[in-house]
């Protein structure tokens, strides 16, 4: 299982717009993955309700994980998006 631990870079955390950006990027990654708080249960990263339900705050550590083919590159891209608080998925990482 590939995994990335990263601190949420959006000041408002994974709420509203940042959560929407994250879910769109997770869906576009094309590999199934989960997201969890460092001490919590993983949820589907492509589910808006699940991501909002995490209640992840700015600066809080989250864990992205996947065991699918291509997971390493997809997790790198999503980790950068979250850590940097970007407005869209970076094309290259």
BASEMAR-588451 format. One record per residue: residue number from 1; residue in three letters; x, y, z of N, C-alpha, C, CB in turn. Coordinates in pm, 1 decimal, padded with zeros to 6 digits. Glycine has a CB too. Layout:
BEGIN
{NUM ALA {X Y Z} {X Y Z} {X Y Z} {X Y Z}}
...
END
This chain:
BEGIN
{1 UNK {00085.1 -00118.0 00000.0} {00000.0 00000.0 00000.0} {00089.4 00124.0 00000.0} {-00096.7 00000.0 00123.0}}
{2 UNK {00073.4 00206.7 -00101.7} {00145.9 00333.2 -00109.3} {00073.2 00435.3 -00022.2} {00157.7 00383.4 -00257.4}}
{3 UNK {00150.3 00521.8 00040.7} {00091.7 00617.0 00136.1} {00170.8 00747.1 00134.8} {00088.6 00557.2 00279.4}}
{4 UNK {00101.2 00857.4 00153.3} {00164.0 00988.8 00168.7} {00101.6 01055.9 00289.8} {00146.6 01077.1 00039.7}}
{5 UNK {00185.8 01107.7 00376.9} {00139.8 01187.1 00491.7} {00172.7 01332.2 00461.8} {00206.8 01139.7 00627.3}}
{6 UNK {00074.1 01417.6 00476.5} {00091.9 01557.8 00439.1} {00005.2 01646.1 00527.7} {00057.0 01580.0 00290.0}}
{7 UNK {00050.9 01767.1 00552.2} {-00027.5 01863.8 00628.3} {-00112.9 01945.7 00532.0} {00064.6 01956.4 00712.8}}
{8 UNK {-00236.9 01969.9 00569.7} {-00330.9 02044.9 00485.7} {-00282.6 02189.4 00471.9} {-00475.2 02040.7 00545.6}}
{9 UNK {-00261.8 02232.4 00347.3} {-00208.3 02365.6 00319.4} {-00312.1 02475.1 00307.0} {-00129.9 02361.3 00195.7}}
{10 UNK {-00439.1 02439.0 00294.0} {-00543.7 02540.6 00287.3} {-00573.8 02587.8 00429.1} {-00672.6 02485.1 00217.7}}
{11 UNK {-00573.1 02719.6 00451.2} {-00599.0 02773.3 00585.4} {-00733.2 02727.7 00640.8} {-00594.1 02925.2 00582.7}}
{12 UNK {-00834.0 02719.0 00553.3} {-00967.8 02679.8 00598.3} {-00984.4 02529.4 00607.5} {-01072.3 02736.1 00505.4}}
{13 UNK {-00880.7 02454.2 00576.9} {-00887.3 02309.0 00583.8} {-00958.1 02251.5 00462.0} {-00958.2 02265.1 00711.4}}
{14 UNK {-00998.0 02126.2 00471.7} {-01067.7 02059.7 00360.7} {-01217.4 02082.9 00374.1} {-01036.3 01907.1 00357.9}}
{15 UNK {-01258.3 02206.2 00350.7} {-01397.6 02246.6 00359.6} {-01435.5 02320.8 00232.5} {-01422.5 02334.5 00484.7}}
{16 UNK {-01558.4 02312.2 00192.5} {-01615.9 02385.3 00079.4} {-01527.6 02379.0 -00044.7} {-01639.3 02530.1 00117.7}}
{17 UNK {-01473.5 02492.9 -00086.9} {-01397.4 02498.4 -00212.4} {-01275.1 02406.4 -00210.9} {-01353.1 02641.3 -00239.7}}
{18 UNK {-01189.6 02408.9 -00109.5} {-01075.2 02316.8 -00110.3} {-01116.8 02170.0 -00118.6} {-00991.5 02338.1 00013.8}}
{19 UNK {-01222.8 02132.8 -00051.2} {-01269.6 01994.2 -00057.5} {-01315.0 01960.4 -00198.3} {-01384.1 01970.5 00042.5}}
{20 UNK {-01382.7 02053.2 -00263.8} {-01427.7 02032.7 -00400.3} {-01308.7 02016.3 -00494.6} {-01515.7 02149.3 -00445.2}}
{21 UNK {-01208.2 02099.2 -00479.5} {-01086.4 02089.6 -00560.9} {-01019.5 01954.7 -00537.8} {-00988.2 02205.2 -00527.7}}
{22 UNK {-01009.0 01915.1 -00412.6} {-00945.2 01788.1 -00379.7} {-01020.9 01670.1 -00439.9} {-00935.3 01771.8 -00228.6}}
{23 UNK {-01151.7 01666.9 -00424.0} {-01232.1 01554.8 -00473.7} {-01223.7 01546.3 -00625.6} {-01379.0 01569.3 -00429.2}}
{24 UNK {-01230.2 01660.1 -00694.6} {-01216.0 01658.5 -00840.9} {-01079.6 01603.4 -00880.7} {-01235.1 01800.2 -00899.1}}
{25 UNK {-00975.7 01643.6 -00810.0} {-00840.7 01595.8 -00840.2} {-00826.7 01447.1 -00809.8} {-00736.8 01675.5 -00760.7}}
{26 UNK {-00884.6 01401.7 -00700.5} {-00878.2 01259.5 -00665.3} {-00950.9 01175.6 -00769.9} {-00939.2 01235.1 -00525.4}}
{27 UNK {-01063.1 01223.9 -00818.0} {-01138.1 01153.5 -00921.3} {-01059.1 01151.4 -01052.3} {-01275.8 01219.4 -00942.5}}
{28 UNK {-00999.9 01264.8 -01087.4} {-00923.1 01275.7 -01211.6} {-00795.7 01191.3 -01208.8} {-00887.3 01421.1 -01237.8}}
{29 UNK {-00746.6 01159.7 -01090.1} {-00623.0 01081.3 -01078.8} {-00638.9 00942.6 -01140.4} {-00581.5 01068.4 -00931.9}}
{30 UNK {-00760.7 00892.3 -01145.0} {-00786.8 00765.3 -01210.8} {-00748.6 00641.3 -01132.2} {-00716.4 00763.0 -01337.8}}
{31 UNK {-00712.0 00657.6 -01006.9} {-00683.1 00541.9 -00921.8} {-00763.3 00556.2 -00792.5} {-00529.0 00530.0 -00891.6}}
{32 UNK {-00820.0 00446.4 -00744.0} {-00893.7 00455.7 -00618.2} {-00797.4 00485.6 -00503.6} {-00971.9 00325.1 -00590.7}}
{33 UNK {-00835.7 00578.8 -00418.3} {-00751.7 00611.2 -00302.6} {-00837.2 00651.9 -00185.4} {-00652.6 00722.7 -00336.2}}
{34 UNK {-00775.2 00649.5 -00069.9} {-00843.8 00690.6 00052.0} {-00772.4 00810.2 00112.1} {-00850.7 00574.6 00153.5}}
{35 UNK {-00844.8 00879.4 00198.5} {-00790.3 00990.6 00275.6} {-00836.0 00970.7 00419.1} {-00836.6 01130.5 00218.4}}
{36 UNK {-00748.6 01003.9 00513.1} {-00783.0 00990.7 00654.8} {-00705.8 01094.4 00734.9} {-00752.4 00847.4 00706.7}}
{37 UNK {-00759.3 01129.9 00850.0} {-00679.1 01204.3 00945.6} {-00573.0 01107.9 00996.5} {-00766.8 01263.4 01063.4}}
{38 UNK {-00464.6 01160.8 01047.7} {-00353.2 01076.3 01091.2} {-00397.3 00968.5 01189.6} {-00244.9 01161.7 01154.5}}
{39 UNK {-00495.9 00996.9 01271.2} {-00540.3 00901.1 01372.3} {-00679.8 00845.6 01344.5} {-00538.2 00966.2 01508.4}}
{40 UNK {-00728.2 00865.6 01219.5} {-00865.9 00828.4 01190.0} {-00880.8 00717.2 01089.1} {-00938.8 00945.7 01141.8}}
{41 UNK {-01005.0 00684.6 01060.8} {-01038.5 00581.2 00964.2} {-01036.2 00638.6 00822.8} {-01176.3 00520.4 00995.7}}
{42 UNK {-00984.3 00562.5 00726.2} {-00980.0 00610.7 00587.8} {-01118.8 00612.0 00523.9} {-00885.5 00523.8 00504.7}}
{43 UNK {-01138.6 00712.1 00436.6} {-01262.3 00723.5 00359.7} {-01225.7 00741.2 00212.4} {-01350.4 00843.0 00410.8}}
{44 UNK {-01323.2 00721.4 00125.2} {-01304.8 00735.8 -00018.2} {-01268.3 00880.5 -00052.1} {-01432.3 00692.6 -00093.7}}
{45 UNK {-01151.3 00900.1 -00114.0} {-01104.3 01034.5 -00147.2} {-01185.9 01099.3 -00258.9} {-00958.5 01029.4 -00187.4}}
{46 UNK {-01263.6 01021.1 -00332.5} {-01344.1 01075.2 -00442.0} {-01487.3 01107.6 -00398.4} {-01346.8 00976.4 -00557.7}}
{47 UNK {-01515.4 01097.8 -00269.6} {-01649.1 01126.2 -00217.2} {-01650.7 01260.1 -00143.6} {-01695.6 01013.0 -00123.2}}
{48 UNK {-01725.6 01355.9 -00198.3} {-01732.5 01487.8 -00135.9} {-01784.0 01479.0 00008.3} {-01822.6 01580.4 -00218.2}}
{49 UNK {-01889.2 01402.2 00029.8} {-01944.5 01390.9 00165.4} {-01844.1 01329.1 00261.6} {-02072.7 01307.5 00163.8}}
{50 UNK {-01770.6 01227.6 00215.5} {-01671.7 01162.9 00302.2} {-01558.3 01258.4 00336.8} {-01615.6 01037.1 00234.9}}
{51 UNK {-01510.8 01333.4 00237.6} {-01400.8 01427.5 00260.9} {-01445.6 01539.1 00355.3} {-01350.7 01487.3 00127.0}}
{52 UNK {-01563.3 01593.3 00333.5} {-01615.3 01696.8 00424.2} {-01633.1 01641.2 00565.3} {-01749.6 01752.3 00371.9}}
{53 UNK {-01676.0 01515.2 00574.2} {-01697.6 01451.6 00703.7} {-01570.8 01433.5 00785.9} {-01761.6 01319.2 00683.6}}
{54 UNK {-01456.1 01436.6 00720.6} {-01330.0 01425.5 00795.9} {-01310.2 01544.6 00889.4} {-01210.8 01414.9 00699.2}}
{55 UNK {-01352.8 01660.8 00844.5} {-01332.1 01781.0 00924.8} {-01184.9 01817.9 00938.0} {-01392.0 01762.1 01062.1}}
{56 UNK {-01106.1 01790.3 00834.3} {-00962.6 01819.3 00838.6} {-00938.9 01969.8 00836.9} {-00889.9 01752.3 00720.1}}
{57 UNK {-00864.2 02017.7 00933.5} {-00834.4 02159.8 00950.2} {-00702.6 02196.5 00884.0} {-00830.4 02196.4 01098.2}}
{58 UNK {-00684.1 02324.3 00855.6} {-00557.5 02372.8 00800.6} {-00442.8 02336.6 00893.4} {-00562.2 02525.3 00778.4}}
{59 UNK {-00334.4 02283.0 00838.0} {-00217.5 02244.2 00915.5} {-00224.4 02104.7 00973.3} {-00197.4 02340.1 01024.8}}
{60 UNK {-00341.3 02042.9 00971.1} {-00358.2 01908.9 01026.4} {-00300.9 01804.1 00931.3} {-00506.8 01880.3 01054.2}}
{61 UNK {-00242.7 01697.4 00986.1} {-00187.2 01591.0 00903.5} {-00296.6 01497.4 00854.3} {-00082.1 01512.7 00981.3}}
{62 UNK {-00289.1 01465.1 00724.5} {-00377.9 01365.4 00666.2} {-00293.0 01257.8 00600.2} {-00475.9 01430.0 00563.8}}
{63 UNK {-00355.8 01143.8 00573.6} {-00288.1 01031.3 00510.1} {-00364.2 00995.4 00383.2} {-00278.4 00908.7 00606.7}}
{64 UNK {-00293.6 00998.3 00270.3} {-00348.2 00954.6 00142.3} {-00291.3 00816.8 00114.6} {-00314.3 01055.6 00026.3}}
{65 UNK {-00373.9 00723.2 00069.4} {-00325.9 00586.7 00047.0} {-00397.3 00522.4 -00070.6} {-00345.1 00501.8 00172.6}}
{66 UNK {-00324.6 00431.1 -00137.9} {-00380.7 00353.4 -00248.1} {-00291.7 00233.7 -00274.0} {-00395.6 00439.6 -00376.1}}
{67 UNK {-00352.6 00124.1 -00320.1} {-00273.9 00007.4 -00358.4} {-00292.8 -00024.5 -00506.3} {-00312.6 -00113.8 -00272.7}}
{68 UNK {-00345.4 00069.9 -00583.5} {-00370.9 00050.9 -00726.1} {-00243.5 00072.7 -00808.1} {-00481.3 00146.3 -00773.5}}
{69 UNK {-00244.1 00019.7 -00930.7} {-00136.0 00049.3 -01024.3} {-00134.7 00199.0 -01051.3} {-00152.2 -00031.3 -01156.9}}
{70 UNK {-00016.6 00258.3 -01053.1} {-00004.4 00401.9 -01076.0} {-00026.6 00486.0 -00952.2} {-00100.4 00443.8 -01180.5}}
{71 UNK {-00037.3 00421.3 -00837.5} {-00067.6 00493.8 -00714.0} {00042.8 00591.2 -00673.4} {-00091.4 00395.7 -00602.0}}
{72 UNK {00167.9 00554.1 -00692.0} {00277.9 00640.3 -00646.7} {00268.1 00779.6 -00708.1} {00413.2 00577.1 -00681.9}}
{73 UNK {00255.0 00786.5 -00840.9} {00248.1 00916.2 -00908.5} {00121.7 00992.0 -00869.8} {00253.5 00897.5 -01060.3}}
{74 UNK {00009.2 00921.9 -00863.6} {-00117.0 00987.2 -00827.0} {-00111.0 01043.7 -00685.6} {-00233.6 00888.5 -00838.9}}
{75 UNK {-00055.1 00967.6 -00592.8} {-00044.1 01015.8 -00454.9} {00051.3 01134.3 -00444.7} {00003.0 00903.1 -00363.0}}
{76 UNK {00159.4 01133.0 -00521.3} {00251.9 01247.4 -00522.1} {00179.7 01374.1 -00565.5} {00371.8 01220.2 -00615.5}}
{77 UNK {00099.8 01362.4 -00671.5} {00027.2 01479.2 -00723.4} {-00075.6 01530.7 -00622.3} {-00042.8 01443.7 -00855.7}}
{78 UNK {-00150.6 01439.6 -00561.7} {-00251.3 01480.9 -00463.2} {-00186.0 01537.3 -00336.9} {-00341.9 01362.4 -00426.7}}
{79 UNK {-00075.1 01479.5 -00295.6} {-00004.4 01529.6 -00177.2} {00043.9 01672.5 -00200.8} {00115.1 01437.7 -00142.0}}
{80 UNK {00094.9 01700.0 -00320.7} {00140.3 01836.0 -00352.6} {00022.8 01932.9 -00351.2} {00210.5 01839.5 -00490.3}}
{81 UNK {-00088.3 01891.5 -00410.1} {-00208.2 01974.6 -00411.9} {-00249.5 02013.2 -00270.0} {-00323.0 01901.4 -00482.7}}
{82 UNK {-00254.5 01914.6 -00182.1} {-00298.1 01937.8 -00043.8} {-00195.8 02020.3 00034.1} {-00322.1 01804.0 00027.5}}
{83 UNK {-00069.8 01984.0 00025.7} {00034.2 02052.6 00103.7} {00048.3 02199.0 00064.2} {00168.2 01982.0 00086.3}}
{84 UNK {00039.5 02225.6 -00065.9} {00058.2 02362.4 -00114.6} {-00070.8 02443.2 -00117.0} {00117.4 02359.6 -00252.6}}
{85 UNK {-00184.7 02377.1 -00090.4} {-00313.1 02447.3 -00093.3} {-00342.0 02505.3 -00230.7} {-00315.1 02558.1 00010.9}}
{86 UNK {-00311.8 02428.1 -00335.6} {-00327.3 02475.8 -00472.5} {-00473.6 02485.1 -00514.1} {-00252.9 02384.9 -00567.6}}
{87 UNK {-00498.8 02562.8 -00616.2} {-00634.2 02579.4 -00669.2} {-00668.0 02476.6 -00775.7} {-00650.8 02718.0 -00726.0}}
{88 UNK {-00567.4 02402.5 -00822.7} {-00591.5 02297.6 -00921.1} {-00479.0 02196.8 -00913.3} {-00603.4 02356.0 -01064.3}}
{89 UNK {-00502.3 02078.9 -00967.0} {-00404.5 01972.2 -00965.1} {-00284.1 02009.8 -01051.3} {-00467.3 01840.9 -01013.6}}
{90 UNK {-00162.5 01999.8 -00997.2} {-00045.0 02033.5 -01078.0} {-00028.8 01933.2 -01191.8} {00082.6 02036.5 -00990.6}}
{91 UNK {00010.3 01981.9 -01308.9} {00027.7 01894.6 -01424.7} {00149.6 01804.9 -01409.2} {00040.2 01977.4 -01551.9}}
{92 UNK {00254.6 01858.5 -01351.0} {00375.9 01779.3 -01332.3} {00422.5 01791.6 -01189.2} {00487.0 01823.8 -01429.1}}
{93 UNK {00474.3 01683.2 -01139.4} {00529.3 01680.8 -01002.5} {00661.8 01611.3 -01008.5} {00433.4 01609.6 -00901.1}}
END
